[in-house]
Amino acid sequence: MERKQIDQRFSISDQLSVSDLDTLAAEGIRLVVNFRPDGEGGDAQPLSEALASRAAALGMAYAHIPVVPNQIQPAHILRLQGLLAQHPGTAIGFCRTGNRANQVYQQALQAPAATKPACCSQAGTEAQVGLLNTVKAWFKP
């Protein structure tokens, strides 16, 4: 596990193993977020279900937000925002190298939905997605 501290609340890592969760729990990590789709790394990659089970046994919250490389979606950002709001304390996100985890976290920090009341987040996101799709259409040949 190659862990990098992003800020006081969030760190990132490359692929975690089930045994890495023991270390993280001992260090006080309260939330583990897996951004890696199951099977992306072949048989060597632990399944999300195994990681979730171990995290639960250690008293940590666990979430699986599978992000295909270079395909971060607004729903991924909203999900992370919700998890961070729901689970106070330190958190770690991981993927193959830690880059996706960091990118989603940075976007979650900057996204305006983080400051909106929960009742307004979904409508705002739908409008943002609609605008994004309109802008993307301008650049298609």
Secondary structure, DSSP 8 states (H G I E B T S, - for coil): --EEE-SSSEEEES---HHHHHHHHHTT--EEEE-S-TTTTGGGS--HHHHHHHHHHTT-EEEE----TT---HHHHHHHHHHHHHS-S-EEEE-SSSHHHHHHHHHHHH-GGGGS-HHHHHHHHHHHHHHHHHHHHHT--
